[in-house]
Amino acid sequence: MSKYKCVIFDCDGVLVDSEPISIQTLVDIANEYGANIDLEYGMKHFKGSFFEACKSRIATHAKTILPDNLEDIYRTRSFESFKKNMKPVEGIKEVLDNLKQPFCVASSGPENKIELNLGLTGLLPFFENNIFSCYAIKKWKPDPAVFLWAAKTMGFKPSECVVIEDSLSGVHAAKKGGFDVFGFTAHDYNDELQSEATKVFSSMSELLKML
């Protein structure tokens, strides 16, 4: 019998393989303002961060002032790219098909982005009424608020839930909220999760056994 009664999934990089797409879009836009950064820089510094934190970092590299509507530009372009390139994380559908516990998604992205990406990958039916976005409460990871809201709404205490994350800020948010957190290391290029997460795994085929 699992000690976990509820599973809370992050979205980007855990359910959908969106990180390289969204980060490449951000890097391309940053470079249009003279930032001169690459995807490796983006994966290291933007992964798991919310937009305003990324914008502040871009501003330190940019050669010109960033426009006020930079987020709108980014959302429009990244959504176009998602529609062409989005795929589910390998093996996640099998996990969701076979999961015995109730589960939900808690993400730093806006709700329309979460719904778009889950829809594009055929995963939306799994999460129809259980989508929790940081934008709804205006608090972003590493603040644990979105996980606490998700757990409470699902009807469980943090100690009864496990969070599945692939970013350091998400892992820190879960721990601050009193959750166990499993780190998905498929894109953990800097090997940051091993020392921080409760447990780590590199392939979705391992996850069902862990739960």
C-alpha positions in Angstrom: 0.0 0.0 0.0 1.5 3.3 -1.0 2.1 6.0 1.7 0.9 8.6 -0.9 -2.8 9.2 -1.3 -2.5 11.9 -4.0 0.1 12.7 -6.7 0.7 16.3 -7.8 2.4 16.7 -11.2 4.3 19.7 -12.4 3.4 20.3 -16.1 6.4 21.5 -18.2 9.0 18.9 -18.4 7.1 16.3 -16.4 3.8 15.9 -18.4 4.7 17.7 -21.6 8.1 18.1 -23.2 7.7 21.9 -23.5 10.9 23.2 -21.8 13.2 23.1 -24.8 10.5 24.8 -26.9 9.6 27.5 -24.5 13.2 28.2 -23.5 14.4 28.3 -27.1 11.6 30.9 -27.8 12.8 33.0 -24.8 16.4 32.8 -25.9 15.5 33.8 -29.5 13.5 36.8 -28.2 16.3 37.8 -25.7 18.8 37.7 -28.6 16.7 40.1 -30.6 17.4 42.6 -27.9 21.1 41.9 -27.9 21.3 39.4 -25.0 23.7 37.0 -26.9 22.7 33.9 -24.9 22.2 30.3 -26.1 19.8 27.4 -25.3 22.3 25.9 -22.7 22.2 29.2 -20.8 18.4 29.2 -21.1 18.1 25.7 -19.8 20.3 26.5 -16.8 18.7 29.9 -15.9 15.1 29.9 -17.1 14.0 26.3 -16.5 11.3 26.2 -13.9 11.2 30.0 -13.4 8.2 32.2 -13.9 8.2 34.8 -16.7 9.1 37.9 -14.6 12.2 36.2 -13.2 13.3 35.3 -16.7 12.6 38.8 -18.0 14.8 40.4 -15.2 17.6 38.1 -16.2 17.3 38.9 -19.9 17.3 42.6 -19.0 20.7 42.3 -17.4 22.1 41.0 -20.8 20.0 43.0 -23.3 21.6 45.9 -25.1 18.3 47.8 -25.4 15.3 48.4 -23.1 12.8 45.4 -23.2 9.3 46.3 -24.3 6.5 46.3 -21.7 4.6 43.7 -23.6 7.4 41.2 -23.7 5.3 38.5 -22.1 2.6 38.9 -24.7 5.2 38.5 -27.5 6.6 35.5 -25.7 3.2 33.8 -25.2 2.1 34.4 -28.8 5.3 32.9 -30.2 5.7 30.1 -27.8 2.1 29.0 -28.3 2.7 28.9 -32.1 5.7 26.8 -31.5 3.9 24.5 -29.1 1.2 23.8 -31.7 3.9 22.6 -34.1 6.3 20.8 -31.8 4.6 19.7 -28.6 4.9 16.1 -27.5 4.0 14.3 -24.2 6.9 13.2 -22.0 7.8 9.7 -23.0 5.9 7.1 -20.9 3.7 9.6 -19.0 0.4 8.4 -20.6 1.0 4.9 -19.3 1.7 6.3 -15.8 -1.6 8.2 -15.8 -3.5 5.2 -17.3 -2.3 3.0 -14.4 -2.2 5.4 -11.5 -4.4 4.2 -8.6 -4.3 7.5 -6.6 -6.1 10.7 -7.4 -3.8 13.2 -9.2 -3.6 16.7 -10.4 -1.3 19.2 -12.1 0.2 22.3 -10.4 2.2 24.6 -12.7 3.9 28.0 -12.8 2.4 28.6 -16.3 -0.9 30.4 -17.0 -4.0 28.1 -17.1 -4.5 28.6 -20.9 -0.9 27.4 -21.5 -1.4 24.3 -19.3 -4.7 23.5 -21.1 -3.2 24.1 -24.5 -0.2 21.8 -23.9 -2.2 19.1 -22.2 -4.7 19.3 -25.1 -2.1 19.1 -27.8 -0.6 16.0 -26.2 -3.9 14.2 -25.5 -3.4 14.5 -21.7 -6.2 17.0 -20.9 -8.9 14.5 -20.2 -6.8 13.1 -17.3 -6.7 16.6 -15.6 -10.0 18.2 -16.7 -11.0 19.7 -13.3 -7.7 19.4 -11.5 -5.5 22.1 -12.9 -3.8 24.5 -10.5 -1.9 27.5 -11.9 0.4 29.9 -10.0 -1.2 32.7 -12.1 -4.6 32.1 -10.3 -3.1 32.9 -6.9 -0.2 35.2 -8.0 2.4 33.2 -6.1 5.1 31.3 -7.9 7.5 28.5 -7.1 9.7 28.3 -5.0 6.7 29.6 -2.9 4.8 26.4 -2.0 1.4 28.1 -2.3 0.3 26.3 -5.5 1.1 22.9 -4.1 -0.7 23.7 -0.8 -3.7 24.9 -2.7 -3.7 21.8 -4.9 -3.5 19.4 -2.0 -6.2 21.2 0.0 -8.6 21.2 -3.0 -7.9 17.5 -3.7 -8.7 16.9 0.0 -5.3 15.8 1.3 -2.6 17.0 3.7 0.9 17.7 2.3 2.2 14.6 4.1 -0.3 12.4 2.2 0.9 13.7 -1.2 3.9 13.4 -3.4 5.0 16.1 -5.9 6.6 15.2 -9.2 9.0 17.9 -10.4 11.9 18.4 -12.8 13.2 21.9 -11.7 15.1 23.0 -8.6 12.6 25.8 -7.9 9.7 23.3 -8.0 11.6 20.8 -5.7 12.3 23.7 -3.2 8.6 24.7 -3.3 7.4 21.2 -2.5 9.9 20.8 0.4 8.9 24.2 1.8 5.3 23.1 1.8 6.0 19.9 3.7 5.7 17.5 0.7 7.9 14.6 -0.4 9.1 15.3 -3.9 10.3 13.0 -6.6 12.8 14.6 -9.1 12.5 13.7 -12.7 16.1 13.9 -14.0 15.7 13.4 -17.8 16.7 17.1 -18.4 18.6 17.7 -15.2 21.7 18.9 -17.0 23.3 20.4 -14.0 22.6 17.3 -11.7 20.9 19.5 -9.2 18.0 17.3 -8.1 19.8 14.3 -6.7 20.8 16.1 -3.5 17.5 18.0 -3.1 14.6 15.7 -3.9 13.2 12.9 -1.7 14.0 10.4 -4.5 15.0 10.8 -8.2 14.1 8.9 -11.4 15.2 9.3 -15.0 12.5 7.5 -16.8 8.7 7.5 -16.4 8.8 3.7 -16.5 10.3 3.8 -13.0 7.7 6.1 -11.5 4.8 3.7 -11.1 6.9 1.4 -9.0 8.0 4.3 -6.8 4.4 5.3 -6.2 
